[in-house]
Amino acid sequence: MNAQPTRREKNQGDEFFFQMRVTPCRHGRAVTKHSTVRLKPPWLSKKRNQPGRAQKQTLRLKVSERGPLVDTEKFFTTGQRELYLEACKLVGVVPVSYFIQNMEESYVNLNHHGLGPRGTKAIAIALVSNTTVVTLELADNCITEEGILSLVEMLQENYYLQEMVLCPVLPVPTTMLRNISDNDLGLEGARILSEFLQNNTSSLFSLQLSGNNFKEESAELFCQALSTNYRIKSLDLSHNQFSDKAGEYLGQMLALNVGLQSLDLSWNHLYIQGAVALCSGLRANVSLKKLDLSMNSFGNEGAAALGEVLRLNNSLAYLDLSSNNISNEGLSKISKGLELNESLKVLKLYLNPLSMDGAVLLILSIKRNPKSKMEDIDISNVLVSEQFVKILDGVCAVHPQLDVMYKAVQGLSNKKNLFTWTSPVKLIQQNKVPVNRYQVRELIKMLGEKTDMVDF
């Protein structure tokens, strides 16, 4: 940044204000703006300007008593900690010591800190020009629509932030604002976010908005924005209240969007009509790779629509259909789609009312497809027989990458049970038997979380 003082504007106590021409550089482009540059008192500058101390550039946002961040002013301080402390004074909140200690780290987790909208505003002020924090978690802070407005205005200035999560999830660090779930953003929060997304100028690529009381109207706003925003790659809308009408909006969005790669709609209320409408748009989509529809209960009709999607779609690699009331009838439709599918690698069908007959149909569909890329199938609530295991071994001879998780094997004699499940590692060590699928699975269980060695 290049800054040259043009004239002295005013003097207030020990703080000096100058009108400056500031030229920040973003993505290789120089943009000239007039801004007020604030310099700290001489005694503080002297202390901070010791050899080896590099001064940092920050940005200040004007703060009103009730309203959001309304304007930006460039100014210099000796460090971002001072900026955050001043912001806390302006909005009238107690500083978060954890944030002060970690604001120069790449990952900052502020979940469950009770920030509220004003505390979030202070955080946003401090992060406007921050280039070190790459992942920020803000779940369960009751930030409401006022807090999300502060974050959105900060995002308009910060070009380093790429991921925003508004829900409690395990961290997968990417860039900066990551988690703001369970904050009761509601319709007004959805409107603020959708307007921001429609600008399509941010570097943000991931949004996690789980558990924010979003309903049909919110879905319509998000889908309007995402129909033209191709920067967002990952979107988590789980644990909201989307139903059939939301499924229609989402289907329309998916038919137009060419950027979204991961969509989580688990724990919503997408029933038959919503699932069918979603699939109608999904058939035309060419970019989505991961789709989570678990815990929606759309039944066999929804499964039939997804089977048609799998027959035509060659981009989807991960599909979670757990707990959707899909029986063998619905699974047969999915299996027919899998006979032609060349992209799906992971299929989760846990907690559906399936029997072994349906499981056999499923794995045989993989065998019939020489171009199948399937690697993992989860039917871990299904009790299978030895006959199923033999069929599975035949399928794995054609597709050696395939792993099927099932509950257990019926009808094993005690002798066979002992041979299969009792200390297979010792049998492998003694080289008495070849390694089969039972032994491999038991070995994995024994390894557990251990990474270095196993006590045989």
C-alpha positions as CSV (number, residue, x, y, z in Angstrom):
1,M,0.0,0.0,0.0
2,N,1.2,3.5,-0.9
3,A,0.0,6.4,1.2
4,Q,1.0,10.0,1.0
5,P,-0.4,12.8,3.3
6,T,-2.1,15.6,1.5
7,R,-3.1,17.9,4.3
8,R,-3.6,18.0,8.0
9,E,-7.3,17.8,8.9
10,K,-7.6,18.0,12.7
11,N,-6.0,17.3,16.0
12,Q,-7.7,15.7,18.8
13,G,-5.7,15.2,22.0
14,D,-2.7,13.0,21.3
15,E,-4.2,11.5,18.2
16,F,-3.5,13.0,14.8
17,F,-5.6,12.8,11.7
18,F,-4.5,13.3,8.1
19,Q,-6.3,13.2,4.8
20,M,-4.4,10.6,2.8
21,R,-4.5,9.1,-0.6
22,V,-4.4,5.3,-0.1
23,T,-3.6,2.8,-2.9
24,P,-4.3,-0.7,-1.8
25,C,-3.4,-3.6,-4.0
26,R,-5.9,-6.5,-4.4
27,H,-5.2,-9.3,-6.7
28,G,-2.6,-7.3,-8.6
29,R,-4.9,-4.3,-9.2
30,A,-4.2,-0.9,-7.7
31,V,-7.3,1.0,-6.6
32,T,-6.9,4.6,-5.4
33,K,-9.2,5.8,-2.7
34,H,-9.4,8.9,-0.4
35,S,-9.4,7.7,3.2
36,T,-8.8,9.1,6.6
37,V,-5.5,7.8,8.0
38,R,-5.2,7.8,11.7
39,L,-1.8,7.7,13.4
40,K,-1.2,6.8,17.0
41,P,0.3,9.2,19.5
42,P,4.1,9.8,19.3
43,W,4.8,7.9,22.5
44,L,3.0,4.8,21.3
45,S,4.5,5.0,17.8
46,K,8.0,5.3,19.3
47,K,7.4,2.2,21.4
48,R,6.1,0.2,18.5
49,N,8.6,1.4,15.9
50,Q,11.5,-0.4,17.4
51,P,13.9,-2.2,15.1
52,G,12.5,-5.5,14.0
53,R,8.9,-4.5,14.6
54,A,6.8,-4.4,11.4
55,Q,3.8,-2.1,11.5
56,K,0.5,-3.5,10.2
57,Q,-2.1,-2.0,8.1
58,T,-5.7,-2.3,9.3
59,L,-9.1,-0.9,8.3
60,R,-11.7,0.8,10.4
61,L,-15.4,0.7,9.9
62,K,-17.6,3.5,11.2
63,V,-19.9,2.1,13.9
64,S,-23.2,3.6,14.9
65,E,-25.2,2.9,18.0
66,R,-27.8,0.7,16.4
67,G,-27.0,0.3,12.8
68,P,-24.5,-2.0,11.0
69,L,-21.1,-1.1,9.8
70,V,-21.9,1.8,7.5
71,D,-18.7,2.9,5.9
72,T,-15.0,2.2,5.7
73,E,-12.0,4.3,6.5
74,K,-8.4,3.4,5.9
75,F,-6.0,4.0,8.8
76,F,-2.8,2.7,10.3
77,T,-2.3,1.3,13.8
78,T,0.6,-0.4,15.5
79,G,-1.3,-3.8,15.6
80,Q,-4.7,-5.4,15.2
81,R,-5.1,-6.1,18.9
82,E,-5.4,-2.4,19.5
83,L,-7.9,-2.1,16.7
84,Y,-10.1,-4.9,18.2
85,L,-9.9,-3.4,21.7
86,E,-11.0,0.0,20.3
87,A,-13.8,-1.6,18.4
88,C,-15.0,-3.3,21.6
89,K,-15.1,0.1,23.3
90,L,-17.1,1.6,20.4
91,V,-19.8,-1.1,20.4
92,G,-19.7,-1.6,24.2
93,V,-18.7,-5.2,24.6
94,V,-16.1,-7.0,26.7
95,P,-13.2,-8.2,24.5
96,V,-12.8,-11.9,24.0
97,S,-9.4,-12.9,25.3
98,Y,-9.2,-16.0,23.1
99,F,-9.6,-13.9,20.0
100,I,-6.9,-11.4,21.2
101,Q,-4.5,-14.3,21.8
102,N,-5.2,-16.0,18.5
103,M,-6.1,-13.3,16.0
104,E,-2.8,-13.7,14.2
105,E,-3.2,-17.5,13.9
106,S,-4.6,-19.1,10.8
107,Y,-7.5,-20.8,12.6
108,V,-9.7,-19.1,15.2
109,N,-12.6,-21.0,16.8
110,L,-15.2,-18.7,18.5
111,N,-18.0,-21.2,18.7
112,H,-20.3,-20.9,21.7
113,H,-18.7,-17.6,23.0
114,G,-22.0,-15.7,23.3
115,L,-20.8,-12.9,21.1
116,G,-24.2,-11.6,20.1
117,P,-24.6,-9.0,17.3
118,R,-22.4,-6.4,18.9
119,G,-19.6,-8.8,19.7
120,T,-19.7,-10.0,16.1
121,K,-19.5,-6.4,14.9
122,A,-16.3,-5.9,16.9
123,I,-14.8,-9.1,15.4
124,A,-15.8,-7.9,11.9
125,I,-14.1,-4.6,12.4
126,A,-10.9,-6.3,13.5
127,L,-10.9,-8.6,10.5
128,V,-11.6,-6.2,7.7
129,S,-8.0,-6.1,6.6
130,N,-6.8,-9.3,8.4
131,T,-4.7,-11.5,6.2
132,T,-3.6,-14.2,8.7
133,V,-6.9,-15.7,9.9
134,V,-7.9,-18.2,7.2
135,T,-10.6,-20.1,9.2
136,L,-13.1,-18.6,11.6
137,E,-15.8,-20.5,13.5
138,L,-18.7,-18.5,14.8
139,A,-21.4,-21.2,15.5
140,D,-24.0,-20.8,18.3
141,N,-23.3,-17.1,19.0
142,C,-26.8,-15.7,18.4
143,I,-25.4,-13.2,16.0
144,T,-28.9,-12.6,14.4
145,E,-29.4,-10.5,11.2
146,E,-27.5,-7.6,12.7
147,G,-24.4,-9.6,13.2
148,I,-24.6,-11.2,9.7
149,L,-24.8,-7.7,8.2
150,S,-21.6,-6.8,10.0
151,L,-19.9,-9.9,8.6
152,V,-21.2,-9.3,5.1
153,E,-19.9,-5.7,5.1
154,M,-16.5,-7.0,6.3
155,L,-16.5,-9.6,3.5
156,Q,-17.0,-6.8,0.9
157,E,-13.6,-5.4,2.0
158,N,-11.7,-8.6,2.8
159,Y,-10.6,-10.5,-0.3
160,Y,-8.8,-13.3,1.6
161,L,-11.8,-14.9,3.1
162,Q,-13.1,-17.9,1.2
163,E,-15.1,-20.0,3.6
164,M,-18.0,-19.1,5.9
165,V,-19.5,-21.6,8.2
166,L,-22.5,-20.7,10.3
167,C,-23.0,-24.2,11.8
168,P,-21.3,-26.5,14.3
169,V,-19.2,-28.9,12.3
170,L,-15.7,-30.4,12.5
171,P,-13.2,-28.0,11.1
172,V,-11.9,-28.5,7.7
173,P,-9.7,-25.4,7.4
174,T,-9.8,-23.5,4.2
175,T,-10.1,-19.7,4.5
176,M,-11.2,-17.5,7.2
177,L,-15.0,-17.1,8.1
178,R,-16.2,-20.6,8.3
179,N,-18.9,-21.4,10.9
180,I,-21.9,-19.3,11.7
181,S,-24.5,-22.0,12.2
182,D,-27.1,-22.1,14.9
183,N,-27.3,-18.4,15.0
184,D,-31.1,-18.0,14.3
185,L,-30.5,-15.8,11.2
186,G,-34.0,-16.4,9.9
187,L,-35.5,-14.8,6.9
188,E,-33.8,-11.4,7.3
189,G,-30.4,-13.0,7.7
190,A,-31.1,-15.0,4.5
191,R,-32.0,-11.8,2.7
192,I,-28.8,-10.1,3.7
193,L,-26.7,-13.1,2.7
194,S,-28.5,-13.6,-0.6
195,E,-28.0,-9.9,-1.6
196,F,-24.3,-10.3,-0.8
197,L,-24.1,-13.4,-2.9
198,Q,-25.8,-11.8,-5.8
199,N,-22.9,-9.3,-6.0
200,N,-20.6,-12.2,-6.8
201,T,-17.5,-10.2,-6.0
202,S,-16.3,-12.0,-2.9
203,S,-13.6,-14.7,-2.7
204,L,-15.9,-16.7,-0.5
205,F,-16.3,-20.3,-1.8
206,S,-17.9,-22.2,1.1
207,L,-21.0,-21.4,3.2
208,Q,-22.2,-23.5,6.1
209,L,-25.6,-22.3,7.3
210,S,-26.9,-25.2,9.3
211,G,-29.6,-24.8,11.9
212,N,-30.5,-21.1,11.2
213,N,-34.3,-21.5,11.1
214,F,-34.5,-21.1,7.3
215,K,-37.8,-21.8,5.7
216,E,-39.3,-21.8,2.2
217,E,-38.9,-18.0,1.7
218,S,-35.2,-18.3,2.7
219,A,-34.7,-21.1,0.2
220,E,-36.1,-18.9,-2.6
221,L,-33.7,-16.1,-1.7
222,F,-30.7,-18.4,-1.7
223,C,-31.6,-20.0,-4.9
224,Q,-32.1,-16.7,-6.7
225,A,-28.6,-15.7,-5.6
226,L,-27.0,-19.0,-6.4
227,S,-28.5,-19.2,-9.9
228,T,-26.0,-16.5,-10.9
229,N,-23.3,-17.0,-8.3
230,Y,-20.7,-19.5,-9.4
231,R,-18.1,-18.8,-6.8
232,I,-19.7,-20.8,-4.0
233,K,-18.5,-24.4,-4.2
234,S,-19.8,-25.8,-0.9
235,L,-23.2,-25.1,0.7
236,D,-24.5,-26.6,3.9
237,L,-28.2,-25.9,4.5
238,S,-28.8,-28.9,6.9
239,H,-31.0,-28.8,10.0
240,N,-33.3,-26.2,8.6
241,Q,-37.0,-26.3,7.7
242,F,-37.0,-26.7,3.9
243,S,-40.0,-28.7,2.6
244,D,-41.5,-29.4,-0.8
245,K,-41.6,-25.8,-2.1
246,A,-38.0,-25.4,-1.1
247,G,-37.2,-28.5,-3.1
248,E,-38.7,-26.8,-6.2
249,Y,-36.5,-23.7,-5.7
250,L,-33.4,-25.9,-5.2
251,G,-34.1,-27.9,-8.3
252,Q,-34.4,-24.8,-10.4
253,M,-31.1,-23.5,-8.9
254,L,-29.3,-26.7,-9.6
255,A,-30.4,-26.7,-13.2
256,L,-28.7,-23.3,-13.7
257,N,-25.7,-23.4,-11.4
258,V,-22.4,-24.6,-12.7
259,G,-20.2,-23.9,-9.7
260,L,-21.6,-25.7,-6.7
261,Q,-19.8,-28.9,-5.9
262,S,-21.2,-29.9,-2.5
263,L,-24.7,-29.5,-1.2
264,D,-25.9,-30.7,2.3
265,L,-29.7,-30.8,2.7
266,S,-29.8,-33.4,5.5
267,W,-32.3,-33.1,8.4
268,N,-34.9,-31.0,6.4
269,H,-38.4,-31.8,5.4
270,L,-38.0,-32.8,1.7
271,Y,-40.7,-35.3,1.1
272,I,-41.9,-36.9,-2.1
273,Q,-42.8,-33.7,-4.1
274,G,-39.7,-31.8,-2.9
275,A,-37.3,-34.7,-3.7
276,V,-38.8,-35.2,-7.2
277,A,-38.5,-31.5,-7.9
278,L,-35.0,-31.4,-6.7
279,C,-34.1,-34.4,-8.9
280,S,-35.6,-32.7,-12.0
281,G,-33.0,-30.0,-11.7
282,L,-30.2,-32.3,-10.7
283,R,-30.6,-34.2,-13.9
284,A,-29.3,-31.1,-15.8
285,N,-26.6,-30.3,-13.3
286,V,-23.0,-30.9,-14.4
287,S,-20.9,-29.7,-11.4
288,L,-22.3,-31.1,-8.2
289,K,-20.1,-33.9,-6.8
290,K,-21.4,-34.4,-3.3
291,L,-25.1,-34.5,-2.2
292,D,-26.4,-35.3,1.3
293,L,-30.1,-35.9,1.5
294,S,-30.1,-38.0,4.6
295,M,-32.9,-37.8,7.2
296,N,-35.6,-36.4,4.9
297,S,-38.0,-39.4,4.5
298,F,-38.9,-39.0,0.8
299,G,-39.5,-42.8,0.4
300,N,-39.5,-44.9,-2.7
301,E,-40.9,-42.2,-5.0
302,G,-37.9,-40.0,-4.2
303,A,-35.6,-43.0,-4.7
304,A,-37.1,-43.6,-8.1
305,A,-36.4,-40.0,-9.1
306,L,-32.8,-40.4,-7.9
307,G,-32.4,-43.6,-9.8
308,E,-33.2,-41.6,-13.0
309,V,-30.6,-39.0,-12.0
310,L,-27.9,-41.7,-11.5
311,R,-28.7,-43.0,-14.9
312,L,-28.0,-39.7,-16.6
313,N,-25.7,-37.8,-14.2
314,N,-21.9,-38.3,-14.6
315,S,-20.6,-35.8,-12.1
316,L,-22.1,-36.9,-8.7
317,A,-19.5,-38.9,-6.7
318,Y,-21.0,-39.0,-3.2
319,L,-24.7,-39.5,-2.3
320,D,-26.0,-39.9,1.2
321,L,-29.6,-41.3,1.4
322,S,-29.5,-42.5,4.9
323,S,-32.9,-42.7,6.8
324,N,-35.2,-41.9,4.0
325,N,-37.7,-44.7,4.3
326,I,-36.4,-46.4,1.2
327,S,-37.4,-50.1,0.9
328,N,-36.3,-52.8,-1.5
329,E,-38.7,-51.3,-4.1
330,G,-36.9,-48.0,-4.1
331,L,-33.5,-49.6,-3.9
332,S,-34.3,-51.5,-7.1
333,K,-34.8,-48.2,-8.9
334,I,-31.5,-46.9,-7.6
335,S,-29.8,-50.1,-8.7
336,K,-31.0,-49.7,-12.2
337,G,-29.5,-46.2,-12.3
338,L,-26.2,-47.6,-11.0
339,E,-26.0,-50.1,-13.9
340,L,-25.2,-47.1,-16.2
341,N,-23.6,-44.7,-13.8
342,E,-19.9,-43.9,-14.3
343,S,-19.2,-41.4,-11.5
344,L,-20.6,-42.4,-8.1
345,K,-18.0,-43.6,-5.6
346,V,-19.9,-43.4,-2.3
347,L,-23.5,-44.4,-1.6
348,K,-24.9,-44.4,1.9
349,L,-28.2,-46.2,2.6
350,Y,-27.9,-46.6,6.4
351,L,-31.1,-46.8,8.4
352,N,-33.4,-47.6,5.5
353,P,-35.8,-50.6,5.8
354,L,-33.8,-52.8,3.5
355,S,-33.4,-56.6,3.5
356,M,-30.7,-58.9,2.1
357,D,-32.6,-59.3,-1.2
358,G,-32.4,-55.6,-1.8
359,A,-28.7,-55.6,-0.9
360,V,-28.1,-58.4,-3.5
361,L,-29.8,-56.3,-6.2
362,L,-27.6,-53.4,-5.3
363,I,-24.2,-55.2,-5.5
364,L,-25.2,-57.1,-8.7
365,S,-26.0,-53.7,-10.4
366,I,-22.3,-52.8,-9.7
367,K,-21.2,-56.0,-11.2
368,R,-23.2,-55.4,-14.4
369,N,-21.5,-52.1,-14.9
370,P,-17.9,-52.5,-16.0
371,K,-17.4,-48.7,-15.8
372,S,-18.6,-48.4,-12.3
373,K,-16.3,-46.4,-9.9
374,M,-18.2,-47.4,-6.8
375,E,-15.9,-47.7,-3.8
376,D,-18.0,-47.6,-0.6
377,I,-21.6,-48.7,0.0
378,D,-23.1,-48.3,3.5
379,I,-25.9,-50.7,4.3
380,S,-24.6,-51.3,7.8
381,N,-28.1,-52.0,9.3
382,V,-28.7,-54.9,7.0
383,L,-28.2,-58.5,8.2
384,V,-26.8,-60.6,5.3
385,S,-26.1,-64.3,4.7
386,E,-23.1,-66.3,3.7
387,Q,-24.6,-66.5,0.2
388,F,-24.5,-62.6,0.0
389,V,-20.9,-62.7,1.0
390,K,-20.0,-65.1,-1.8
391,I,-21.9,-62.9,-4.3
392,L,-20.0,-59.9,-2.9
393,D,-16.7,-61.7,-3.4
394,G,-17.6,-62.3,-7.0
395,V,-18.4,-58.6,-7.4
396,C,-15.1,-57.6,-5.8
397,A,-13.3,-59.8,-8.3
398,V,-14.6,-57.4,-11.0
399,H,-14.4,-54.2,-8.9
400,P,-11.6,-54.8,-6.3
401,Q,-11.9,-51.2,-5.0
402,L,-15.4,-51.9,-3.7
403,D,-16.1,-52.1,0.1
404,V,-19.6,-52.8,1.4
405,M,-20.4,-52.2,5.0
406,Y,-23.2,-54.5,6.4
407,K,-24.3,-55.4,9.9
408,A,-23.3,-59.1,10.2
409,V,-23.6,-62.5,8.6
410,Q,-26.4,-64.8,9.5
411,G,-26.1,-68.5,10.0
412,L,-22.4,-68.9,10.7
413,S,-21.6,-72.0,12.7
414,N,-19.6,-71.5,15.9
415,K,-16.6,-73.0,14.3
416,K,-16.8,-70.7,11.4
417,N,-17.5,-67.8,13.7
418,L,-14.4,-68.5,15.6
419,F,-12.3,-68.9,12.5
420,T,-13.6,-65.7,11.0
421,W,-13.8,-63.3,13.9
422,T,-11.3,-64.5,16.5
423,S,-7.9,-62.8,16.4
424,P,-7.5,-62.8,12.6
425,V,-4.3,-60.8,13.0
426,K,-2.6,-63.8,14.6
427,L,-3.8,-66.0,11.7
428,I,-2.3,-63.6,9.3
429,Q,0.9,-63.4,11.2
430,Q,1.2,-67.2,11.2
431,N,0.4,-67.3,7.5
432,K,-2.0,-70.1,8.0
433,V,-4.9,-68.7,6.0
434,P,-5.2,-66.1,3.2
435,V,-6.6,-62.7,4.2
436,N,-10.4,-62.5,3.6
437,R,-12.9,-59.7,3.9
438,Y,-13.9,-60.7,7.5
439,Q,-10.3,-60.6,8.6
440,V,-9.6,-57.2,7.0
441,R,-12.7,-55.7,8.6
442,E,-11.7,-57.1,12.0
443,L,-8.2,-55.8,11.6
444,I,-9.5,-52.3,10.9
445,K,-11.6,-52.5,14.1
446,M,-8.5,-53.6,16.1
447,L,-6.5,-50.7,14.7
448,G,-9.1,-48.2,15.8
449,E,-7.5,-44.9,16.2
450,K,-4.0,-46.2,16.6
451,T,-1.6,-45.1,13.9
452,D,1.8,-46.5,14.9
453,M,1.4,-50.0,16.2
454,V,-1.0,-52.7,17.4
455,D,-0.6,-54.9,20.4
456,F,-1.2,-58.4,19.0
